[in-house]
Amino acid sequence: MVTFEKSVTIDAPPEKVFGFFEDPKHFAEIMPGMVEVKNIEKLPTGGYRYHWVYNMAGFPFEGVTETTTFVPRELIVDKTKGQIESTFGWKFLAENGGTHVTLAVDYELPKVVFEKFAEKFVLKLNEREVEVTLANLKDRIEL
């Protein structure tokens, strides 16, 4: 299991930042590897279930994400199943008029990826992608 945790502070209140996550199609705007989000279904307990296509190191993967924990303006935990098994935990904390966002990602590195590339290279690539995702979220919200 691989784990990354990164944070960013966004100059916007938690309700605005959290509101961005009300449409899973936004993930394709901020996540460099996200190719497609479709078949979105709102869950009665909050959050969503949706199908995704994701590109990791040049390999396309597909699966389904489902929100397992949903606390408005505080926490979203999504679990993915399919060709990549993972958990994405998004924490939102009000901070000096803005929002401190922490993204924790746990996942299993697909065997096909590290058979072709050095595992350390793919891990560094994925870590950088988490950083870029948070930077893109900040840019998208603050504009």
C-alpha positions in Angstrom: 0.0 0.0 0.0 1.3 3.5 -1.0 0.3 6.5 1.0 0.6 10.2 0.3 -0.7 13.1 2.4 -0.4 16.7 1.2 -2.1 20.0 2.1 -2.8 23.4 0.7 -4.5 26.6 2.1 -7.1 28.1 -0.2 -8.2 31.7 0.1 -11.9 30.9 0.3 -14.3 29.7 3.0 -14.9 26.0 3.6 -18.4 26.1 2.2 -17.1 27.4 -1.2 -14.2 24.9 -1.3 -16.4 22.0 -0.2 -19.1 23.1 -2.7 -16.6 22.4 -5.5 -16.9 18.7 -4.6 -20.6 18.6 -5.2 -20.0 17.7 -8.8 -17.5 14.8 -9.3 -17.0 15.9 -12.9 -14.8 18.7 -11.4 -12.2 16.0 -10.7 -11.3 15.9 -14.4 -10.5 19.6 -14.1 -8.0 19.3 -11.2 -6.5 15.8 -11.4 -3.9 15.5 -14.2 -4.6 11.8 -14.7 -8.4 11.9 -14.6 -9.6 11.3 -18.1 -13.3 10.9 -17.5 -16.0 10.9 -14.8 -19.4 9.5 -15.8 -22.5 7.7 -14.5 -22.7 9.9 -11.5 -25.2 8.9 -8.8 -25.9 11.0 -5.7 -26.0 8.9 -2.6 -28.7 9.5 0.1 -26.0 9.8 2.8 -24.1 12.4 0.9 -21.4 12.1 -1.7 -21.5 10.1 -4.9 -20.9 6.9 -6.8 -19.4 7.3 -10.2 -17.4 5.5 -12.9 -14.0 6.9 -13.8 -11.2 6.5 -16.3 -7.7 7.4 -15.0 -4.3 7.5 -16.8 -1.3 6.5 -14.7 2.1 6.6 -16.3 0.5 6.2 -19.7 -1.8 3.3 -18.8 -5.6 3.8 -18.7 -7.4 2.3 -15.8 -11.1 2.1 -15.0 -13.2 1.7 -11.9 -15.9 3.0 -9.6 -15.7 5.5 -6.7 -18.1 5.6 -3.8 -18.2 8.1 -1.0 -18.0 6.2 2.3 -17.8 9.2 4.7 -19.5 12.6 4.1 -19.4 15.3 6.7 -20.4 18.7 5.1 -17.6 21.3 5.1 -15.3 18.9 7.0 -14.6 15.5 5.5 -15.1 13.4 2.4 -13.7 9.9 2.1 -14.0 8.1 -1.3 -13.1 4.5 -2.0 -12.3 3.3 -5.5 -12.6 -0.2 -6.8 -11.6 -1.6 -10.1 -8.2 -1.6 -11.8 -6.8 0.7 -9.0 -7.9 0.1 -5.4 -7.6 3.3 -3.4 -8.9 5.7 -0.7 -9.0 9.4 -1.0 -9.6 11.4 2.2 -10.3 15.1 1.8 -10.3 17.2 5.0 -11.4 20.8 5.1 -10.5 23.1 8.1 -11.4 26.7 8.4 -8.2 28.8 8.8 -8.0 32.6 9.0 -10.9 33.2 6.6 -9.7 30.5 4.2 -9.7 26.7 4.1 -6.8 24.3 4.8 -7.4 21.3 2.6 -5.5 18.0 3.3 -5.7 15.1 0.8 -4.6 11.7 2.0 -4.4 9.0 -0.7 -3.8 5.3 -0.1 -3.6 3.0 -3.1 -2.2 -0.2 -4.5 0.2 0.4 -7.3 -1.0 -1.6 -10.3 1.5 -4.3 -11.2 1.4 -3.5 -14.9 2.8 0.0 -14.2 5.8 -1.0 -12.2 6.6 -3.9 -14.6 7.2 -1.4 -17.3 8.7 1.5 -15.2 10.9 1.6 -12.1 8.6 1.6 -9.0 10.4 4.7 -7.5 9.8 6.7 -10.7 6.0 5.9 -10.7 5.8 6.7 -7.0 7.4 10.0 -7.5 5.2 10.7 -10.5 2.1 9.9 -8.4 3.3 12.0 -5.4 3.8 15.0 -7.7 0.3 14.4 -9.2 -1.2 14.8 -5.7 0.6 18.1 -5.3 -0.5 19.3 -8.7 -4.1 18.3 -7.9 -4.1 20.4 -4.8 -2.4 23.3 -6.6 -5.1 23.1 -9.4 -7.8 23.0 -6.7 -6.4 26.2 -5.2 -6.2 27.9 -8.6 -9.7 26.8 -9.6 -11.3 28.0 -6.4 -9.4 31.2 -6.0 -10.2 32.5 -9.6 
